[in-house]
Amino acid sequence: MRSGLILAGGRSTRFGGEEKSLMLIGGKRMICRVVEALSPVVDEVIISVRDERQRDLLSPFVSGHEFVFDEIHGIGPLSGVCAGLKRAKGEYVAVVACDMPLINGAAIGLLFDVAEGHDAAVPVHEGGLIEPLHAVYRREAMLDAVKKSIEAGERKISAPLRRLKDVVYVPDDEIRKVDPGLDTFLNVNRAEDVELISRL
């Protein structure tokens, strides 16, 4: 069984407090785009949100999927990863950010295949930049690593990777085989990104 975890609990401070995951990209809500891309390659989709209020905002658009809430506030996405991994049923879990509206299901499927037998498959760009929020993790190993990172006061999303024994880093060239433009990694950080990505 394969699980998908979408992290949607960010505060959207660059959007004036608007719910970023509900921004329209090409006429479709961003969270809906991510769910639709993940659904064909996983057996369940879990959406990590801050609290019940945010769940109530999102649930009309993504009904039928499970929500989890941050158990620890103020530590960033690691809290959502922890909650989602606890709930996930799959041995392997794709962890993605809700602000990547062009996520490519084939790229996620490739990462699942690469991760098999390892602790993680994490994309890496030329120059060494990694994509820990567009990666596949073995649930038990990653959950243990995330818990230890939180206990150690580490907040970076990349911190748990140092605690995993067997991480496969997947270069751009491999991802390009299924997504030539690497659009799967494009993310919406600012309001102007919405218009840019909508044109793609």
N, C-alpha and C positions, 0 to 999 in steps of 0.2 A: 504493500500500500504506500502511496505517495501523498504527501500533504503539501498544501500551499499556505503560507502565512503572509498576509499583507499588513504592513505597518502603516496605520493611518492616524496615529495619536499625536502627531506633531501639532504645535500651537499655531502654525500659519501666521507668524508675526509679520512676515513680509507682505502679507495679503490683507493687512489691516484687520486681522481677526476673522476674516471670512474663512469658511471651511474649505481649505485648499482641495481636499479630495473630491469636492462636489463642483469644482470648476469645470466649465464646458470646454472640451477640446474637440473641434470639428463637430460640434453639435451633440457630443456625448459626454456624460459625467466622467471625470478622470477615474474614479474608483470603479465605475462600470467597465471601463476599458481594461483595467488591470485584471478584474475578476474574469472577464471574458477571455483574456489571453491565457490565464492560468488554468481555467476550468478543464480544457481538453487534455491537459497533461498531468492532472492530479486527481485524486479520489475525493478530496475534501478541500474546501477553502475556509480558512479562519481569518477573521479580520480583527486586528488589535486596535483598540480605541482607548481614549483616556478614561472615559466614564460612561454612565448610563445616558447622560444628555447627548453625548456625541453619537452613541449607538442609535438613539432615537432619531437623530438627524439623518444618519446614513441608511438605516434599515429599510426605508421605503424603496431605496434604489437597488439594494442588494439583498433582497429577501431570500430566505432559504439557506443562508450561510451563518456560520457560528461566529459570535463575537466573544472576545476576551478583553478584560480590563487591566490596566496597569495596577500592579499590587504595590509598587514603590514609585512615588512621584518625585520628579526633579532630577532624575538620572538619565534622561534621554531615552533613546530607542532600546537600550538593553532591557528595560523593564517590559516593553512590549514583546521583545524576543523571548524573554523568560516565560511570560504568561502564555504565549502562543505555543511554545515548545512543550510546556506542561500539558496543554490540551490536545496537541496533535496526536493522531493515532498512527501515522506512517513512520516507518523506520527512517526514511529520509524526508526532509522538509525543505522546500524552496522558500527562502525568506526574501521578500521584495518590498520596496517602498511604494507607497500609493502614488507618489509624484512622478512615476515613470510610465506615462500613458501609452508609450509605443512598445511596451514589453512584448517580446517575441516568444510565443509558445515553443517554437522549435529550439530556440536558444536555451530555454529553461529545460526542455527535454534532453538536450545535449548535456547540460550540467548534471541532470539526474543520472544519465548513463555513465558519465565520467566519475561521479561520486561513488558509484557502487563499489563496495569493498574498502572504501576510505572514509575518513572523518568529514571531509568537505571537498567541494569543487568550487573554487572562487575565481572569477575572471580577473585577469591582470592585464593592464594596458602597457604599451611601450613606455618606458620611463619608470615603471614599477607601481603605478597607481592601481590599487585593488578596488573591487566592487563587492564589499561584504554584504550590501543590501540588494544584491542581485546574484545570490549564491545558493547552493544546495548543501545542507548539513545533515550528518547522521544525528538523529534527534538526541539520543542518550548522551553521546560525547559532547555535543554542543551545549546541551542543557547544563551539564556538569561544569563546562568551561565558563558559561555565562554566570552561573551562580557564584563561582569562585571569583570571577572578575568583579561582580557586584560587591561581594564581601570584602574585596581588597580595595574598594573605593574607586575602581577604574570605570570610567564612563564612556570611553571611546568604543564605537561599535566594532573596531578591529581588535580590541584587547583580548577577547576570548580566543582568537585565532592562535595566539602565542601558546595557549594551553592545549591545543589540539595536537595530537602526535602525528597525524597523517593527512596533510592538506595538499590537494592537487591544485596548482594554479594553472588556469586555462588561459592561454594567450589570445589576443585579438584575432589572430589568423584562424584559430579554430572557430571562434564565434562567427567570423565573416562567412564561413561555409554555409551558414543558415540565415545570416542577416548581414549582407554585404556592406550596408551603410552603418552598421552598429547602432541603428536607431533604438534598439532595445535599452541602451544605456542613457538615453536623453532624459533629463529630469527637469521639472518645473520648479525653479527656485524663486523666480520673481514674476510679477504680473505680465511683464513683456514677453516672457518665455511662452506664455499661453498662445499668443498670436503667432509667434515663430513656429512652434510645433504644430499648430493647427494648419499651417500651410504645407506641411510635409505630406 
